[in-house]
């Protein structure tokens, strides 16, 4: 979702900042991305001292309302993952094709739940890059149209 949102805005997504965690030297395209990633990591890891430190650092750059928004996003993703894992829901094939490179870049296959999604077949693997290019182009076109409409209004 983040990659699609970044491309919709007409920018290039560099997931290395997310894949490397809060200490990554990647080009994080998200405003206050380092603090957001540190907060998300601390929230998931559950270490109270790390969470307090990350929460304070995030509040400093985004304010209390921004901190509440970030906490809501982290909680929502945790909820979705737990529901999907608990129900044994596998990743759809079409989503798997779109996200194959992202899953590799982020190292998502290292998680136990990744095994439920299964591997893509040879035809799906061959079509994945084409599908990703089409989606990338589509997101950029939709973003351009939306920006033109908002400029006219």
C-alpha positions as CSV (number, residue, x, y, z in Angstrom):
1,X,0.0,0.0,0.0
2,X,2.8,2.4,0.8
3,X,4.6,1.7,-2.5
4,X,1.3,2.3,-4.4
5,X,0.6,5.5,-2.5
6,X,4.2,6.8,-3.2
7,X,3.9,5.9,-6.9
8,X,0.4,7.5,-7.1
9,X,2.0,10.7,-5.9
10,X,4.5,10.5,-8.8
11,X,7.5,9.5,-6.7
12,X,9.7,6.5,-6.7
13,X,9.4,4.0,-3.8
14,X,12.6,2.9,-2.1
15,X,11.7,0.1,0.3
16,X,15.2,-0.3,1.5
17,X,14.5,2.3,4.2
18,X,11.7,0.0,5.5
19,X,13.5,-3.3,4.9
20,X,16.5,-2.0,6.9
21,X,14.5,-0.8,9.8
22,X,14.9,2.5,11.7
23,X,18.6,2.5,11.3
24,X,18.6,2.1,7.6
25,X,20.6,4.5,5.4
26,X,18.0,4.1,2.6
27,X,16.3,7.1,1.0
28,X,13.1,7.1,3.1
29,X,10.5,8.9,1.0
30,X,8.1,9.2,3.9
31,X,8.2,12.5,6.0
32,X,9.6,11.5,9.4
33,X,10.0,8.0,8.1
34,X,12.9,7.1,10.4
35,X,10.8,8.0,13.5
36,X,7.8,6.2,12.2
37,X,9.7,3.0,11.4
38,X,11.4,3.1,14.9
39,X,7.9,3.6,16.5
40,X,6.4,0.7,14.5
41,X,9.3,-1.6,15.3
42,X,9.2,-0.8,19.0
43,X,5.4,-1.2,19.2
44,X,5.6,-4.7,17.6
45,X,8.6,-5.8,19.6
46,X,6.9,-4.9,22.9
47,X,9.9,-3.6,24.8
48,X,8.4,-0.8,27.1
49,X,11.7,1.2,27.2
50,X,12.2,1.2,23.5
51,X,8.5,2.0,22.9
52,X,8.6,4.9,25.3
53,X,11.7,6.3,23.6
54,X,10.3,5.8,20.1
55,X,7.0,7.3,21.1
56,X,8.7,10.4,22.5
57,X,10.8,10.9,19.4
58,X,7.8,10.5,17.1
59,X,5.7,12.9,19.2
60,X,8.5,15.5,18.9
61,X,8.3,15.5,15.1
62,X,4.6,14.9,14.4
63,X,2.9,16.1,17.5
64,X,0.4,14.3,19.7
65,X,-2.3,14.0,17.0
66,X,0.3,12.5,14.6
67,X,1.4,10.0,17.3
68,X,-2.2,8.9,17.8
69,X,-2.6,8.4,14.0
70,X,0.6,6.4,13.8
71,X,-0.4,4.2,16.8
72,X,-3.8,3.6,15.0
73,X,-2.0,2.5,11.8
74,X,0.3,0.2,13.7
75,X,-2.6,-1.3,15.7
76,X,-4.6,-1.8,12.5
77,X,-1.8,-3.6,10.7
78,X,-1.3,-5.8,13.7
79,X,-5.0,-6.6,13.8
80,X,-5.1,-7.5,10.1
81,X,-2.0,-9.7,10.3
82,X,-3.3,-11.6,13.4
83,X,-6.7,-12.2,11.8
84,X,-5.2,-13.4,8.6
85,X,-2.7,-15.6,10.4
86,X,-5.3,-17.0,12.8
87,X,-7.7,-17.8,10.0
88,X,-4.9,-19.2,7.8
89,X,-5.6,-16.8,5.0
90,X,-3.1,-17.0,2.2
91,X,-1.9,-14.2,0.0
92,X,-4.0,-14.0,-3.2
93,X,-2.1,-15.1,-6.4
94,X,-2.6,-11.7,-8.1
95,X,-1.3,-9.8,-5.0
96,X,1.6,-12.3,-4.8
97,X,2.5,-11.5,-8.4
98,X,2.4,-7.7,-7.8
99,X,4.4,-8.0,-4.5
100,X,6.9,-10.7,-5.4
101,X,9.8,-8.2,-5.7
102,X,8.7,-6.3,-2.6
103,X,8.5,-9.5,-0.6
104,X,12.0,-10.3,-1.6
105,X,13.3,-6.8,-0.9
106,X,11.7,-6.7,2.6
107,X,12.7,-10.3,3.4
108,X,9.1,-11.2,4.2
109,X,9.6,-14.9,3.4
110,X,11.6,-15.3,6.6
111,X,8.3,-15.1,8.6
112,X,6.6,-18.4,9.4
113,X,3.2,-17.2,8.0
114,X,4.7,-16.6,4.6
115,X,4.7,-20.3,3.9
116,X,0.9,-20.3,3.8
117,X,0.8,-18.2,0.6
118,X,2.7,-20.8,-1.5
119,X,5.0,-20.2,-4.4
120,X,4.2,-18.7,-7.7
121,X,4.3,-21.0,-10.7
122,X,6.7,-20.5,-13.6
123,X,4.0,-18.7,-15.7
124,X,3.0,-16.4,-12.8
125,X,6.7,-15.6,-12.1
126,X,7.2,-14.7,-15.8
127,X,4.1,-12.4,-15.8
128,X,4.9,-10.7,-12.5
129,X,7.3,-8.1,-13.9
130,X,4.9,-7.2,-16.6
131,X,2.0,-6.9,-14.2
132,X,4.1,-4.7,-11.8
133,X,5.0,-2.4,-14.7
134,X,1.4,-2.0,-15.7
135,X,0.4,-1.3,-12.1
136,X,3.2,1.2,-11.7
137,X,2.1,3.0,-14.9
138,X,-1.5,2.9,-13.8
139,X,-0.8,4.4,-10.3
140,X,1.2,7.2,-11.9
141,X,-1.5,8.0,-14.4
142,X,-4.2,8.0,-11.7
143,X,-2.1,10.3,-9.6
144,X,-1.5,12.7,-12.5
145,X,-5.2,12.9,-13.3
146,X,-6.1,13.5,-9.6
147,X,-3.5,16.3,-9.3
148,X,-4.8,17.9,-12.5
149,X,-8.4,17.8,-11.2
150,X,-7.4,19.3,-7.9
151,X,-5.4,22.0,-9.6
152,X,-8.5,22.9,-11.7
153,X,-10.8,23.0,-8.7
